[in-house]
Amino acid sequence: MLDMTRSATATKRSGATLIEALQASPYRELEIDSRHTPMRPMTEAEIAVAAAADPDARPISEAEFGSARRVPRVKTLRRALGLTQEEFAARFQIPLGTLRDWEQGRCEPDQPAKAYLRAIAGDAAAVQRALERGPG
């Protein structure tokens, strides 16, 4: 649950006044420090230079990209459907241990399982209806 007493939103009014909305009190005006100027748009070249100078935003090399840990597609699919591992496994009749192995990269789905996952990705509701109806 979001603690609204610690959350704030700010909107700009005419002039240089920000309005902060809090749950505890309706509004509180905040002064803008006139020494700070608004950010100006940057060109693509300026963005590239700034990104290269920032160690946290630098582009990765091909070698680093190749060695990066990949998120398994089944995990991405499950998250896109908004399901827990248990819900996804039960809904689509996949053993929970198998799903976990796929998601943790311990093993890859075989060809029939990949086809089944593509069907789920294409129309999860239709796959679920087909499973609920049972065999032909």
Helices and strands as residue ranges (DSSP letters): E 9-12, E 17-21, E 28-31, H 44-53, H 62-67, H 73-80, H 85-91, H 96-103, H 111-122, H 124-133
